[in-house]
């Protein structure tokens, strides 16, 4: 899993998650606080990946869960 930073057309920070099975984006401002902090500080930590996995486990679609192997 690779997490990269991008912006949407309104200027919101997005976390783009890329796996071998495809990719998707999540707005990182409020719902992924560790990812957002890492983006603002210019760091990459394992906590960011954990943050994404937990969020997808709770709120992700079936497709997103399958792409991360949480099915």
C-alpha positions as CSV (number, residue, x, y, z in Angstrom):
1,X,0.0,0.0,0.0
2,X,1.3,3.4,-1.0
3,X,-0.2,6.7,0.4
4,X,0.4,9.9,-1.5
5,X,-0.9,13.4,-1.1
6,X,-3.1,15.3,-3.5
7,X,-5.7,18.1,-3.5
8,X,-9.3,18.1,-4.8
9,X,-10.7,20.9,-6.9
10,X,-11.8,22.7,-3.7
11,X,-8.4,22.6,-2.1
12,X,-9.0,19.8,0.4
13,X,-6.2,17.4,1.1
14,X,-6.7,13.9,-0.2
15,X,-4.9,10.7,0.7
16,X,-4.6,8.6,-2.4
17,X,-4.2,5.0,-1.5
18,X,-2.7,2.8,-4.2
19,X,-2.5,-1.0,-4.0
20,X,-1.7,-3.7,-6.5
21,X,-5.5,-4.1,-7.1
22,X,-6.3,-0.4,-7.8
23,X,-6.5,3.0,-6.0
24,X,-8.9,5.3,-4.3
25,X,-8.8,8.6,-2.5
26,X,-10.0,9.7,1.0
27,X,-10.3,13.3,2.2
28,X,-7.7,13.4,5.0
29,X,-8.6,16.6,6.9
30,X,-10.9,15.3,9.7
31,X,-11.2,11.6,9.3
32,X,-7.6,10.6,8.9
33,X,-5.8,12.8,11.4
34,X,-2.4,11.0,11.5
35,X,-2.2,10.9,7.7
36,X,-3.0,14.7,7.6
37,X,-0.3,15.4,10.2
38,X,2.2,13.4,8.3
39,X,1.4,15.2,5.1
40,X,1.7,18.6,6.8
41,X,5.0,17.6,8.4
42,X,6.5,16.0,5.3
43,X,6.9,12.7,7.0
44,X,5.8,9.2,6.3
45,X,5.0,7.0,9.3
46,X,3.6,3.6,9.8
47,X,0.9,5.2,11.9
48,X,-0.5,6.7,8.7
49,X,-1.0,3.3,7.2
50,X,-2.6,2.0,10.4
51,X,-4.9,5.0,10.4
52,X,-6.0,4.2,6.8
53,X,-6.6,0.5,7.6
54,X,-8.6,1.2,10.7
55,X,-10.8,3.8,8.8
56,X,-11.4,1.5,5.9
57,X,-12.3,-1.3,8.3
58,X,-15.0,0.9,9.8
59,X,-16.2,3.1,7.0
60,X,-14.8,1.7,3.7
61,X,-16.7,0.2,0.9
62,X,-16.6,-3.5,0.1
63,X,-14.3,-2.7,-2.8
64,X,-11.9,-0.8,-0.6
65,X,-11.9,-3.5,2.0
66,X,-11.2,-6.1,-0.6
67,X,-8.3,-4.1,-2.1
68,X,-6.6,-3.9,1.4
69,X,-7.3,-7.5,2.2
70,X,-9.7,-6.8,5.0
71,X,-12.4,-9.0,3.6
